Amino acid sequence: MGIFTSIIFLLSIAFFVGAVHNLLALNKPGMYPPKALLRKRAGSLAGGGAIFLLIGIIFFTFQ
């Protein structure tokens, strides 16, 4: 696996970890960012992770 493909997969994992972190922050009482903002942030991070995962799979397949 090339270095570029590895970086793409690592970015995907980082985005998914960020999404999980924001989803877990929804359960904490008294968090400053409003829950709607946390949901929006988690959704955008998960979407970015999915896009990078698809790009990584495409590059891995056609390598």
Secondary structure, DSSP 8 states (H G I E B T S, - for coil): --HHHHHHHHHHHHHHHHHHHHHHHTTSTT-SS-HHHHHHHHHHHHHHHHHHHHHHHHHHHT-
